[in-house]
């Protein structure tokens, strides 16, 4: 009798449980790396988040491990974030830039992983990097750095300092960044073949936009009065090589490293010899050393953004806009005509 009375209740509970399971499956496809039927993509930091968003469009959900305003080199991954990586449909990262991310991916072992460093070439850079001025249209200053095609064969800059190490800042060279975009597009196609056509179309459009950006840097930096720029940390080596410039960084590849007295003395000499008029600083790290150096040399200061994140101080809402702001800053500092 009691059993008979409980049957309708049991049926209702079962139906409710079934409905809840169905709802959960629709909103979050557990184990499938999807939410609401869209691929869940986790990017390690902003430049890769930008690529994923532009290529994935409305077919994916994108999140970033590095929150706005956080210096990506300093990121520490929590156990919960590590666990979440194992559930992602695709993880996009740059091996070597964020050691905590590298470790977390090794522990989580997500099904689909895209390493941006594997889609292009990394070079050893230090505080001093000089591009090749022997390009076809060099004309004294403003050469293309001897780059042809996609720019890697026969493309060699010169890292003069003894602190050279593998430089992860590949996104600041539009040509290399386009190569990474193609790789991320292929990774999305593999992780989500149902939307492969969308990913191919969006990749093509983004690569075209990056090609235009590269051309604008080439033409915009011609006919300059100087090749040398001083910046906070050595993030712009690939950009310097691409456009025949000379990067002189206060710190090395690590933005938190402190320059030695010898380095500061060397920058004084470089600034006077090469008639540098600007010391660049960044938005996510302290500008104290850059402004002190500029004050000692009676030079102006300006922002040259490594675009490791977009925040309130960024001169633009996305990668393309901030890169164009960087171009204007370089044109002013290098005396383009």
C-alpha positions as CSV (number, residue, x, y, z in Angstrom):
1,X,0.0,0.0,0.0
2,X,2.8,2.4,0.9
3,X,4.7,1.2,-2.1
4,X,1.7,1.9,-4.4
5,X,1.3,5.4,-3.0
6,X,5.0,6.2,-3.6
7,X,5.0,5.2,-7.2
8,X,3.7,8.5,-8.6
9,X,6.3,10.4,-6.5
10,X,9.0,8.1,-7.7
11,X,7.9,8.6,-11.2
12,X,8.0,12.4,-10.8
13,X,11.4,12.3,-9.2
14,X,12.7,10.2,-12.1
15,X,11.2,12.5,-14.6
16,X,12.7,15.5,-12.9
17,X,16.1,13.8,-12.8
18,X,15.8,13.0,-16.4
19,X,14.8,16.6,-17.3
20,X,17.7,17.9,-15.2
21,X,20.1,15.6,-16.9
22,X,18.8,16.6,-20.3
23,X,19.0,20.3,-19.4
24,X,22.6,19.9,-18.1
25,X,23.6,18.1,-21.3
26,X,22.2,20.9,-23.4
27,X,23.9,23.7,-21.4
28,X,27.2,21.9,-20.7
29,X,28.2,18.8,-22.6
30,X,30.3,17.3,-19.9
31,X,33.4,15.6,-21.2
32,X,32.8,16.8,-24.7
33,X,34.4,20.2,-24.3
34,X,31.3,22.0,-25.3
35,X,28.8,24.5,-23.8
36,X,25.4,25.0,-25.5
37,X,26.7,23.0,-28.4
38,X,29.7,25.3,-28.9
39,X,33.3,24.3,-28.5
40,X,34.9,25.5,-25.3
41,X,38.3,27.1,-26.1
42,X,40.7,28.1,-23.4
43,X,43.5,30.6,-24.3
44,X,46.5,31.1,-22.1
45,X,46.6,34.9,-22.6
46,X,45.2,37.7,-24.7
47,X,47.0,37.4,-28.1
48,X,45.9,33.8,-28.4
49,X,42.4,34.7,-27.1
50,X,42.2,37.2,-29.9
51,X,43.1,34.7,-32.5
52,X,40.6,32.1,-31.2
53,X,37.8,34.7,-31.0
54,X,38.4,36.0,-34.5
55,X,38.7,32.6,-36.1
56,X,36.1,30.7,-34.0
57,X,33.5,33.5,-34.2
58,X,30.0,32.4,-33.0
59,X,30.9,28.7,-33.2
60,X,33.0,28.7,-30.0
61,X,33.1,30.0,-26.4
62,X,36.5,31.5,-25.5
63,X,38.0,32.2,-22.1
64,X,41.5,33.3,-21.1
65,X,43.6,32.0,-18.2
66,X,45.1,35.5,-17.8
67,X,42.7,38.1,-16.7
68,X,42.8,41.7,-18.0
69,X,45.4,43.8,-16.3
70,X,47.5,40.8,-15.2
71,X,51.1,40.5,-16.5
72,X,51.1,37.1,-18.2
73,X,54.6,36.2,-17.3
74,X,53.6,36.2,-13.6
75,X,50.5,34.0,-14.0
76,X,50.1,31.1,-11.5
77,X,47.5,28.4,-12.4
78,X,45.2,27.2,-9.6
79,X,44.3,23.5,-9.1
80,X,40.7,24.3,-10.2
81,X,42.0,25.9,-13.4
82,X,44.1,22.9,-14.1
83,X,41.1,20.6,-13.7
84,X,39.1,22.8,-16.0
85,X,41.8,22.5,-18.7
86,X,41.1,18.8,-18.9
87,X,37.5,19.5,-19.8
88,X,38.2,22.1,-22.6
89,X,37.5,21.4,-26.2
90,X,40.7,23.1,-27.2
91,X,43.5,24.7,-25.2
92,X,45.6,27.3,-27.1
93,X,48.9,28.4,-25.4
94,X,52.5,29.5,-26.1
95,X,55.0,27.0,-24.7
96,X,57.8,28.7,-22.8
97,X,56.0,32.0,-22.1
98,X,54.1,30.9,-18.9
99,X,55.7,28.1,-17.1
100,X,52.7,27.5,-14.8
101,X,50.5,27.0,-17.9
102,X,53.0,24.5,-19.4
103,X,52.9,22.5,-16.1
104,X,49.1,22.7,-15.9
105,X,48.6,21.4,-19.5
106,X,51.0,18.6,-18.7
107,X,48.9,17.6,-15.7
108,X,45.5,18.1,-17.3
109,X,46.3,16.4,-20.6
110,X,43.4,18.0,-22.6
111,X,42.4,16.2,-25.7
112,X,43.1,19.0,-28.1
113,X,46.1,21.4,-27.6
114,X,47.5,24.1,-29.9
115,X,51.0,25.3,-29.1
116,X,51.5,28.7,-30.9
117,X,55.3,28.2,-30.8
118,X,55.0,25.1,-33.0
119,X,53.4,27.1,-35.9
120,X,56.4,29.5,-36.5
121,X,60.1,29.8,-35.6
122,X,61.4,31.1,-32.3
123,X,64.8,32.9,-32.2
124,X,67.2,33.8,-29.4
125,X,66.9,37.4,-28.5
126,X,68.4,39.6,-25.7
127,X,68.3,43.2,-24.7
128,X,69.8,44.3,-28.0
129,X,68.3,43.1,-31.3
130,X,69.0,44.6,-34.7
131,X,67.2,43.9,-37.9
132,X,68.8,43.4,-41.3
133,X,68.9,46.6,-43.3
134,X,69.6,44.9,-46.6
135,X,66.1,44.7,-47.9
136,X,65.3,45.4,-51.5
137,X,63.8,48.8,-50.7
138,X,66.0,49.7,-47.8
139,X,67.1,53.1,-49.2
140,X,69.4,53.8,-46.2
141,X,66.7,53.5,-43.6
142,X,63.3,51.6,-43.6
143,X,64.3,48.4,-45.3
144,X,62.2,45.3,-45.1
145,X,64.9,43.5,-43.2
146,X,65.7,41.2,-46.1
147,X,62.4,39.3,-45.6
148,X,60.7,37.5,-48.5
149,X,57.6,35.4,-48.8
150,X,56.4,34.5,-45.4
151,X,59.6,35.9,-44.1
152,X,61.5,33.1,-42.3
153,X,63.9,31.7,-44.9
154,X,67.0,33.9,-44.9
155,X,65.5,36.0,-42.2
156,X,68.2,36.7,-39.6
157,X,68.5,39.6,-37.1
158,X,71.3,40.1,-34.8
159,X,71.1,39.6,-31.0
160,X,74.2,41.4,-29.7
161,X,73.8,40.9,-26.0
162,X,75.0,37.9,-24.0
163,X,71.7,37.4,-22.3
164,X,69.9,36.0,-25.4
165,X,67.3,33.3,-24.9
166,X,64.3,31.9,-26.9
167,X,62.0,34.8,-27.4
168,X,58.3,34.0,-27.2
169,X,56.9,37.4,-28.3
170,X,56.0,36.2,-31.8
171,X,52.7,38.0,-31.9
172,X,54.4,41.4,-32.3
173,X,55.5,40.4,-35.8
174,X,52.4,40.4,-37.9
175,X,53.9,37.8,-40.3
176,X,54.7,35.3,-37.6
177,X,51.3,36.1,-36.0
178,X,49.6,35.2,-39.2
179,X,51.4,31.9,-39.3
180,X,50.1,31.2,-35.8
181,X,46.6,32.2,-36.9
182,X,46.8,29.5,-39.6
183,X,47.9,26.9,-37.1
184,X,45.1,27.8,-34.6
185,X,42.6,27.6,-37.5
186,X,43.8,24.1,-38.3
187,X,43.5,23.1,-34.6
188,X,40.0,24.4,-34.4
189,X,39.1,22.4,-37.6
190,X,40.5,19.2,-36.0
191,X,38.7,19.8,-32.7
192,X,35.4,20.8,-34.3
193,X,35.2,19.5,-37.9
194,X,31.5,20.4,-38.1
195,X,32.5,24.1,-38.3
196,X,35.6,23.6,-40.4
197,X,34.2,25.8,-43.2
198,X,33.6,28.7,-40.8
199,X,37.1,28.4,-39.4
200,X,38.8,28.3,-42.8
201,X,36.8,31.4,-43.9
202,X,37.6,33.3,-40.7
203,X,41.3,32.3,-40.8
204,X,41.6,33.6,-44.4
205,X,40.0,36.9,-43.5
206,X,42.3,37.4,-40.4
207,X,45.4,36.5,-42.3
208,X,44.5,39.1,-44.9
209,X,44.1,41.7,-42.2
210,X,47.4,40.8,-40.7
211,X,49.1,41.0,-44.1
212,X,47.7,44.5,-44.5
213,X,49.0,45.4,-41.1
214,X,52.5,44.1,-42.1
215,X,52.4,46.2,-45.2
216,X,51.4,49.3,-43.3
217,X,54.3,48.8,-40.9
218,X,56.7,48.4,-43.9
219,X,55.5,51.5,-45.7
220,X,54.9,53.5,-42.5
221,X,58.5,53.0,-41.2
222,X,60.3,54.0,-44.4
223,X,62.2,57.2,-44.7
224,X,63.0,57.4,-41.0
225,X,65.8,59.4,-39.4
226,X,66.8,56.7,-36.9
227,X,66.5,52.9,-36.5
228,X,67.0,52.7,-32.7
229,X,64.3,52.6,-30.1
230,X,64.6,52.0,-26.3
231,X,61.9,50.1,-24.5
232,X,61.2,48.6,-21.1
233,X,61.7,44.9,-21.8
234,X,62.9,42.9,-24.8
235,X,59.5,42.2,-26.3
236,X,60.0,43.7,-29.7
237,X,62.9,41.7,-31.1
238,X,60.8,40.1,-33.9
239,X,59.3,43.5,-34.8
240,X,62.7,45.0,-34.9
241,X,64.0,42.2,-37.2
242,X,61.0,42.4,-39.5
243,X,61.3,46.1,-40.2
244,X,65.0,46.7,-40.0
245,X,65.0,48.4,-36.6
246,X,67.2,48.1,-33.6
247,X,65.7,47.3,-30.2
248,X,67.5,48.4,-27.1
249,X,65.7,47.1,-24.0
250,X,66.2,48.2,-20.5
251,X,65.4,44.7,-19.2
252,X,65.6,41.3,-20.9
253,X,62.8,39.0,-21.9
254,X,61.5,39.0,-18.3
255,X,59.9,42.4,-17.7
256,X,60.4,42.1,-14.0
257,X,64.2,41.7,-14.2
258,X,66.3,44.7,-13.0
259,X,68.9,46.2,-15.4
260,X,72.5,46.3,-14.3
261,X,74.4,49.6,-13.8
262,X,76.4,48.6,-16.9
263,X,73.2,48.2,-18.9
264,X,72.0,51.7,-17.9
265,X,75.4,53.2,-18.8
266,X,75.3,51.4,-22.1
267,X,71.8,52.8,-22.8
268,X,73.1,56.3,-22.1
269,X,75.7,55.8,-24.8
270,X,73.3,54.4,-27.3
271,X,70.8,57.2,-26.8
272,X,73.4,59.8,-27.5
273,X,75.1,58.0,-30.3
274,X,71.9,57.1,-32.2
275,X,70.1,60.3,-31.3
276,X,67.2,58.6,-29.6
277,X,64.5,61.0,-28.5
278,X,62.0,58.6,-26.8
279,X,62.1,56.0,-24.1
280,X,59.1,53.6,-24.3
281,X,57.4,52.1,-21.4
282,X,54.5,49.6,-21.1
283,X,51.0,49.5,-19.6
284,X,51.2,46.3,-17.5
285,X,54.6,46.8,-15.8
286,X,56.2,49.6,-13.8
287,X,57.4,52.6,-15.8
288,X,59.8,53.8,-13.1
289,X,63.0,52.8,-14.7
290,X,62.0,54.0,-18.1
291,X,61.0,57.4,-16.8
292,X,64.1,57.7,-14.7
293,X,66.3,56.9,-17.7
294,X,64.3,59.4,-19.9
295,X,64.7,62.1,-17.2
296,X,68.4,61.6,-16.9
297,X,68.8,61.9,-20.7
298,X,66.1,64.6,-21.1
299,X,64.1,62.5,-23.5
300,X,60.4,62.1,-23.9
301,X,58.4,59.0,-22.9
302,X,55.7,57.2,-24.7
303,X,53.9,53.8,-24.7
304,X,55.0,50.9,-26.9
305,X,52.5,48.2,-25.9
306,X,53.6,44.5,-26.1
307,X,49.9,43.7,-26.2
308,X,50.1,41.0,-23.5
309,X,46.7,42.1,-22.4
310,X,44.0,44.7,-23.1
311,X,43.1,47.0,-20.2
312,X,41.9,50.5,-19.4
313,X,45.3,52.0,-20.3
314,X,45.5,50.2,-23.7
315,X,45.4,52.5,-26.7
316,X,42.9,50.4,-28.6
317,X,40.2,47.8,-28.0
318,X,42.0,44.9,-29.7
319,X,45.3,43.6,-31.1
320,X,44.9,45.4,-34.5
321,X,44.1,48.8,-33.0
322,X,46.9,48.6,-30.4
323,X,49.4,47.6,-33.1
324,X,48.4,50.6,-35.2
325,X,48.9,52.7,-32.1
326,X,52.4,51.2,-31.7
327,X,53.1,52.1,-35.4
328,X,52.2,55.7,-34.8
329,X,54.4,55.8,-31.7
330,X,57.4,54.3,-33.6
331,X,56.9,56.7,-36.5
332,X,57.1,59.7,-34.1
333,X,60.1,58.3,-32.2
334,X,62.0,57.3,-35.3
335,X,61.3,60.5,-37.2
336,X,59.5,59.2,-40.2
337,X,58.8,61.7,-43.0
